[in-house]
Structures are given as structure tokens and as C-alpha cells.
């Protein structure tokens, strides 16, 4: 019988009298990678904070290696071999790798000084044990995000970690960096480390985990063997109902050509890009992170200038020198980072939703407030934005509802073409299904859509055609009937 590294039984946690966790159960076997899955607000964060010593449970029992334990704070959890790697990296940027690893726990010489020689030697040994070649003397700010994440893991190893919790560890990584992370995770399990892996990305969970536990509304729902489940079962467990046709797509005969891009080039960024887009279709852009997909679309949207090439909109040659030029002819762009590029988080839904169309409500110096309210309410209803009112601060919404506000903001401009850059990044399964339904309805209305996505199942199931980009060039175009993950990856990595 496999040994259980961690077991939680009947865990309860309330905040202001409201249950965040109710009769929660969870167990982690020795040396396994165990996925933790649930919609935003399901209780995942509360659960890992209890395991990591940030919160104390109001009731219930925690066993580590079969022994009942009371975890009194983060340091106590670390002393018991539990470490959490949070989504936001917490390394100190302007000190070295080895100093970050031992920060606050520096070994001392007999004279009481920090023993840098010992720290460097130990850091190198830990790096080598994980197959890493990062220079431990380098300042952290010189490293890539992926390298910093690997340093976080090495830091956890320095605590003699036995249970490692990883919260959305791939959110900022390229596909190649994800592969490197997965290799390191496998090595950790070979070194007797058990891992709790939290992610919204189903493909990752199916690749790296042994079992998956689903929680909903603060309660334990089920634990399944990864090899014996599928996406439909997991979605049903997460949302409590069948999401029939998870990828909402009703294919139809596409209309006439609306956009054509010819020989678009920008030195050192993209080269000789050619594609077209028809009314009522979704054209996907796939490729590895850094391939140039977003940069191409920034140029099409007028946000970045290009050196040469032509853009035709409705058979007319257009010169788009700014985003406003694109908006004026009917092109909109939902950016990949909603928090930095798409929203002003400290302002209301109403403020954000009408940023792109303020001129519609102006009569001289006066604002037609009723017209403004009508449009705001129309899009809140149309996109099913879950909020008590339009005055709610957008930063307080879930990721899925924030994304709906960004989409609504651009739909308010009444575009003929909408470019969606990573439209479901960082949102939960239920919200993804709603976004897919919105996209499908937009297509059915005749709108043309360009979708950039790093999630291949999304690209394959939602798009009519897919252009695959690598090194700033379109390496090939695949029709719906040709789409497979293998074909896309061959083109994306230059192996086709």
C-alpha cells in the first residue's frame, strides 16, 4: 500500500461566518504529482494556505506521514518539509541567486560573519542535483521568469522540502520552459518529494499529474486517476453540471474576404507575413511564446508600425497609423494581459466598459448619462458579467468576469473584426466555456475573429483555419480538417 505523505480530514475554515472550506478532505501520496482543480473561489487558495501554515483551520485534522500535526505558521510548515511556490515570484531581484536561496537562514563562520563560501558550494550542489546550469553568483534580476521559478524550487529544496505546492507555475512560461519545469518536477518526485500542482490548464494536468482532486464551493468533490479521466468528467465535477459542447462552435459557410495582409514586415520582429480573414470565421494564430504572433497583430491594429507590406480592409488599402485608425474602420483588439493592458483595475466596470466609446455619449460638454447606462447594462447582460452593479471595482471581479469586461469594452466599438490575444488565459473552466459561447455567437452574427492562443485544444476546437508562426514568419496554414497538436507543433518548432 502506498504511503500517504499528507492527509487532511474534515477541514473547516470560516471568514466572517462564511464557509471558505467545509468538511474538506485531501490526501497526497508519497512521490506523486497531485493536481488540485476548481473554479476561482472554489477554495483552492484557502486550502493551500492552511497546508502552508498561513491560515489555521477552525476544525479538522492534518496528518503528515501518518502523524497528526498542528502547523503554527509558515516557518513551522517549512520545518515539517512543506513549501509553497506562489504564482507571484518573491525573490529579491538585486542580490545573487545563492543569497536568495539562503535569505534569512545564512550559515555563519566561527566569527559570526555570513559564510558565503559555504552558501555558494551548497547552492551549486543543489543546482547540479536538479540538472540546472544557472550561475549562482548572478543577480536574480538578470534571469528569465522561468529561471527565477526554478530558483524558487531550489530554494524550497534547501528547506529539505518533502511536500511542494506549486500554484499556477507555468502562467508566464514558454512551451520550452514548461518542458524544462516538468523535467524538474519529475526529478523532484525521484528525490522523494510529493507535489500539489494547481493549474487551470487541462493539458498540463493530463501531462504531469498522477491524480486530480476537484473541489467546488469550498467542499471536496472527488479524486480521480489522471489516466482514467477526461476533460468532460473534470468539467462536470468542477461546475456541478454537464457543459455540453464545452468548445461552443457551430461551423458555418464563411462570407466574403474582409481583411487581407500582404508581405507585412518589420525588421527583427516579423517578415513577409501573408494571411486573409473572412466574415464569420475564426482564424487562429498558433506558435510558441515569442514567435511574433502578438507583434503581428499589434501592427494590424495600428499600435505598432511596420516597415513594409500592405493591409486591405473590405478590399480597400488602408494605412493604420494608430489604434484609433483601426477602431474607426471596425477593428478591435483584446490584449493578452487584461490587468496591465486591458483594464484600469482600480476603477468601476462602468468606467472601464465605456472607455473606448466615450464620444458616443458626449453632446458638447455634456454626457448623455442615460444612454451611457443603457449601453453598460446591455453588455453586462449580453456577456453575463456577474456583478451586483456596474459600479463594482473591476479589480474585485474574478478573472473570467474581468475578461468579459475587456471584451465588452471592445464590442461597444461595434467592430467588424475582433482580435483576441490569449482570450482565456488565467480563467477557470466555467468562465472559459462562457467565453467560447460568446465567441461562437459573435461569429454567427457575421463578425470575423482572429484568435491568438497558446492552448492547442482551444485553437483546434474553435478555429476554422490556423496560421502557425515561428521566428516572425507564418510557417504554414492548416484547415479545420488538418488540425492536430502534432502538426501545429511541427510547424511551430520548425520540424515540418
Buried (B, 14 or more C-beta within 10 A) or exposed (E): EEEBBBBBBEBBBBEEEEBBBBBBBBBBBBBBBBBBBBBBBBBBBBBBBBBBBBBEBBEBEBBBBEEEBEBEEBEEBBBBBBBBBBEEBEBEEEEBBBBBBBEEEBEEEEEEEEBBEBBBEBBBEBBEEBEBEBEBEBBBEEBEEBBBBBBBBBBBBBBEBBBBBBBBBBBBBBBEBBEBBBEBBEBBBEEEBBBBBBBBBBBBBBEBBBBBBBBBBBBBBBBBEBEEBEBEBBBBBBBEEEBEEBBBBEEEEBEEBBBBBBEBBBEEBBBEBBBBBBBBBBBBBBBBBBBBBBBBBBBBBBBBEBEEBBBBBBEEEBEBEEBEBBBEBBBBBBBBEBBEEBBEBEBBBBBBBBBBBEEBBEEEEEEEEEEBBEBBBBBBEBBEBBBEEBEBBBBEBBBBBBBBBBBBBBBBBEBBBBBBBBBBBBBBBBBBBBBBBBBBBBBEEEBBBBBBBBBBBBBBBBBBBBBBBBEBBBBBBBEBEEBEEEBBBBBBBEEE
